[in-house]
């Protein structure tokens, strides 16, 4: 029983960490693309953008799954009167 709240917590925190990591990667891809448009070579902006989309979608998906679909740990699904 104790592993379910721990699993929920790890998934929720992983989602919270993946979203800003994806946003940082997206910013890096944009900056690399702008520098490349100005005539310098800064590296593969396309792969940074692809990884950023994966991280953003995974982070949002984990946050939604852990908070909305499964419910928070300790929330009762039965409606017993107090």
N, C-alpha and C positions, 0 to 999 in steps of 0.2 A: 504494500500500500504506500510505503514511503517513497518508492521509486517513481510513482506517477507525478507527484508535485515536483520532484527533482528533474524529471524529464521535461515537464512543462517549463520550469524555470530556465533550463539550459536552452531549449528551443526559443523561448521568448528573448533571452539575452543574445543568442546568436542572431536572431532577426534584428534586434536593436543595433548590433555591431555591424551587420552586413550592409544595412541601408546607408549609413554615412561613409562606409568604405567604398561602396559603389558610387556615391556622389563625388568622392575625392577622385576616383579613377575617371569619372566622366569629365571633371574639370581638367585633369591632366590630358585626356584625349583632346579636349577642345583647345587647350593651349598648344599642344603639339601640332594640331591641324592648322592653327593660325600662324604659327612660326613657319610651317611648311609652305603655306600660301604666300608668305613674305619672301620665300626664296631660299631658306635654310633647311637643312635636313636634321630633324630632331628624333627620328625613329618611327616605329610603327604605331601611328595614332589609331588605326582601325582596330587593332587587337585590344588596346586599352578601352576603347569604346564598347567593344563586344563584351569584355570582362565586366565593365561597369554595368551594362544592362543585365547581365546574369546576376551580379551581386545585388543590384537594386530590386529586381524581381524576386529573388530568393529571400531577401530581407523582409520585404513587404508581405510575401506569402507566409513566412514563418510567424511574423507578428500577427497577421490575421488569423492564422490557424490556431495559434496558442491562446489568443484572447477572445475570439468571437465564436469559433466553431466548437471548441471543446470546453469552454468555460474555464474559469479560474479555479485553482485548487481550493477546496473547502466549500465551494458553492454546492448546495444541495439541489438535486434534480427533482426530488419528491417534495411536494408542497405540504409538509406536515405542519399542523398548527402548533404554535409554541405553548 
